[in-house]
Amino acid sequence: MKKIILSILGLIIAASTSFGQDIKLGIKAGANFSQLKSDEQWLDSDNNTGYIIGAWGRVGAGIIHVQPEVYFTSKNTTVKGQAPGGAAEDLMTGDLKFSNIDIPLLIGTKFPLGPIKGRIQAGPLFSFVIDQNASYSASASDTFKNALEDYKNNFAAIVGGLGLDIGKFTVDARYEYGLGNITKYEGEKQTLNIWTVSLGFNLL
């Protein structure tokens, strides 16, 4: 993890040297709304609220910029599913929570909107699990529990969204589309899709 954070700082420094123009460094916090999806639709989940808090950097010249970020995030969802191959009475409900360090690496462009600046950004996100917790009914089938309790230690996603720069403040709304299968269970693929809204402040 330390190597990853140092690599991000190196990217900011290298990019600022290359572009030689604009560099920003700030903090941010916000809320997220997570939903767990499966290929065969054997489960459903409610959008529960979590949070993010961390730091961001931005370097660029003209209308193009690079924006690496690192933040701590809590991702929560309430899962309602049926054990694969089971009957309807196997329907169970439980809470699923991840605590992660997320590192998005975004490329964007900005455009004027009167006295403020708008942004469009997209790029990959790498998520590293610090802790995970699942609570299900004691009567839940073993298959269901295994599928929803044994997750991988890191995820990947594609992120895209819109933002505004208002003086030293930043406002962002993004959608995170999960890639690959986040569970170790050798059954139906599961992905975690997330909406995020955040408020940031430029320290430079």
N, C-alpha and C positions, 0 to 999 in steps of 0.2 A: 504493500500500500504506500509506503514512504517513497519508493522508487517511482510510482505512478504520479504522486503529487509533485515530486521534484521534476519529473518529465513535463508536467503541465506548466510549471514555472519556467522551465527551460524553453518551452514552446512560446510562451508569452514574450520572453526576452529576445528570442531569435526572431520572432515575427516583428517585434517593435524595431529591431535593428534593420530588418529587411525593408519594412515599409517606411520607417523613419518619420512617421507622422503622428498618428493618434494612438494613445495608449490609455486605458482606463482600468481601474481595479476597484472592486466594490464588494459589498455584502448584500445578502438577499434572504428573504423569508417568505413563506407562503403556505398554501394549502393544496392538497392533491385529492383526487377522487378516483379510487382504484376499482377495477372490475376484472375478475378472473374468467377466462373463456376456455372452452374445450372444443376440439374439432367435431366430435360426435354429439355435442350438445347434451351430454349426460349430466352436466351440472350447470347451474346458473348462480349468479352472485349479485348482491346489491352494491351500489356505489357508496362506499363508506369514506369518511373524511380522514385524511392523515395530514402530515405537515412536512415542510422542508426548511432547512436553515443552512446557509453556507456562504461561499465566496465565488466571485466571478471576475474574469479579466477580459479585456477586449482590445485588440490591436488591428489597425488597418489604415488604409489610405483611400481617399475618394469615397466611393459608395460601397466598397467591399471590405468586410472585416472578418476576423476569426475570433470566436468567443469560447474559450475553455472555461469550465466551471467545476467545482467540487462542492458537494453538500451532503449533509446527513438527512435522511428521509425516513419517515414512518409510513408504511403502506398497509392499509386495513381494508378488509372486505368480509362480508357475511356470505358464506357459501351455502347454497341449497342444491343438493344433487342426489342422483340415484346411482347406487353402485353399479358399475358396468355389468350388464347381463342379468341384473337383479330385477325384482318385481317392484311395483309402485310403492308397496309398503316399506321398501328399503330407503325411502326418501329421508334424508337427514339434513340437519342444519347445524352450522358451526361457524365460529369466527376464526379468521386467518390473518396473522399480522407479521409483516416483515420489517426489520430495521436494517437499513442499507446505507452504504456510501455510494452515491451516484456521481458519475463523471461524464457529462456530455461534452462533445467537441463539435461546436457549431460553426457553420459558415453562413454569413448573412449579408444583406444589403439594406441600406437605409434610404429614406426619402422624406422630403419636407411635408409637413401637414400644418401649415400656418406657423405659429410660434413654437411648435413641438416637432419632433422627428419620429417617424414611423420606422419599424424594422420588420423584415421577414427573415427567419432563421431556420436552418435545418441541419441535421447531422446525426451521427451515431451516439448512443449512450451506453456506457458500461456500468453495471450495477453489481456491487459486491455485498453479499449478505453478512451482516454482523450477528443478527439473531433472528430467529423465526419461532412463532408460537401458533399452535392450532388447538382449538378446544371444540370437541364434538361430543355428542351424546354417548354415554357408555354403551348404548345398544347399537351404535353404528357398526356396520359390517367391517371386518378386517380389510377387505378389498377397498372399501371407501376410505378408511383411515389411511391405508398405505398410499393411496393415490393423492391424498390431500395433506399429508404430513411429512413426506420425504422429498424435499426440494433441493435443487442444485445450489452451490455456493455463490454462483455468479450468473447474471443474466445479461442479455444485450437487447437493445431496442433502437428504433429509428424515431427521432424527435423532430417535430416541426411546429412552428407557431408564429405569432405576431407579437410585437412589442412596441412600446412608446418610451421615448426619452423626454422627460419634462424637467428641464434644468438638470440638477444632479440626481433626480429620482428616475427609476426605471419601473415600468409595469410590463409584465409578460403573461401571455396565455398560450399554453402549449398542449399538444397531444402526443403521447408516447405510445408507440405501437410495438408490442413485444415481438421479438424474433426467436425462433427456435422453441424448444420444449423446456420449460422451467422445472419440470418435475423429473425425479429419477425413476418414477414408476413407468414400467414398460407397457403402457396402454395408450389411451387417447392423449394426444398432444394438448398441453395447457399453455396459455399465454396470459400475461398480465398487461392490460391496457389502462392507461392513466391520463386523466386531464389534470393540468397543474396551472394555478394562477399564483403570481408572486409579485412582491414589491421589493425593489432594490435601491441602493444608494451608492453613488460613485464617490469614492474617497479621494480621488485625485483631481 
